[in-house]
Amino acid sequence: MKDAIFEFLHQTGFYLLNDGGWKNLVMIGISLVLLYLAIKKQFEPLLLIGIAFGMLLTNLPGAGLYNQDLWTEFMTEGSKHYHSYGYILSNGGLLDFLYIGVKTCIYPCLIFIGIGAMTDFGPLISNPKSLLLGAAAQIGIFATFIGARYLGFDGYGASSIGIIGGADGPTAIFVTSKLAPELLGPIAVAAYSYMALVPVIQPPIMKLLTTKKERQIIMKPLRQVSKTEKVIFPIVVTIFVALLVPSATPLVGCLMLGNLWKESGVADRLCKTAQNELMNIVTIFLGISVGATAVADVFLDMQTIKIIVLGVVAFGVASACGVLFAKLMNLFTKNKINPLIGSAGVSAVPMAARVSQMVGQKENPSNFLLMHAMGPNVAGVIGSAIAAGALIALFPV
């Protein structure tokens, strides 16, 4: 009886914490901080609560919900279990099973269907020049990629870190799960944290790079876009992007499928399902399984600090490039663009567009930039997906 009691005690998480588990305690503390930020400060709560709780679960000693060793074996070329999902299903825990949806990139693509079903590309169609602003903001991705290379990351890791500059969480997860899955935890936390901090990060950059006169520019109302244009747009974009960057097709194709359901007007039931039930279910699975990858031995590393720093650099450079490109366009266009909408070129929809509206109205209460800013904002979603495809093409798995 005495031996049975001692055997039970040795299997408890409390005992395992004493057996070199200080890193787990630190990670549990970090997960609690993230839960506080998500619930109290409302930092991207729909995903960050799941990510933080997944992080909590995976760092509880002895629970066995996520097993990093299985995935290390799975990803080791030459191993007898290399790319064997049967091995994972036979030996894994609950979060290992859910993580298969991340590893196979199912979750990010399903999220993009929902995003497409909620997106109005009308402002972009009405003002095609805003596509250039969305493209300019993607410079932040490639600038950060170069910076990450200088800091010692290989091409796969640097690509995954750079994509944070797109301010698009599902795209960051899509790229990282393919190129550098070992960095998924810190990159996902950085990406969603900075998306939540858009109203804090962007305004100082916008004001620093523009004059008061530029911020007061009033833009002409956008033209009305016909239903036919809205239906044709997702089809044309899918064909063009698939031919230009085939590796971006999963994201862009899913995005445009969701949008086509919305704009066609004949698939309301599917559109509502994509907007609500599908998005909610996938968000739950995506958040908790991404958080599970933040195991102590991987997360508590100097690389994580570099990723956090590079993430904010990526986001700041992307916002600045959008503003500066709008100023450049004003040198060659008759109808002036308010440079504030350039910062919306990052794909944090619709938060970045709202920030442009907020800053513009502070300078001129009669200025309404929201719909103008939505053009580069939705262009940024397409741009970040194309950038992701380009990086995957450069560094094939």
Secondary structure, DSSP 4 states (H G I P E B T S, - for coil): -HHHHHHHHHTSHHHHHHTT-HHHHHHHHHHHHHHHHHHTS-SSHHHHHHHHHHHHHHTSTT--S--HHHHHHHHSTTSTTTT-HHHHHHH--HHHHHHHHHHTTHHHHHHHHHHHHH---HHHHH-TTHHHHHHHHTHHHHHHHHHHHHTT--HHHHHHHHGGGG--HHHHHHHHHHH-GGGHHHHHHHHHHHHHTHHHHHHHHHHHHS-HHHHTPPPPPPPPPPHHHHHHHHHHHHHHHHHH-GGGHHHHHHHHHHHHHHHHSS-HHHHHHIIIIIHHHHHHHHHHHHHHT--HHHHSSHHHHHHHHHHHHHHHHHHHHHHHHHHHHHTT-SSPPPGGGGGGGS--TTHHHHHHHHHHHHH-TT---HHHHHHHHHHHHHHHHHHHHHHHHHS--
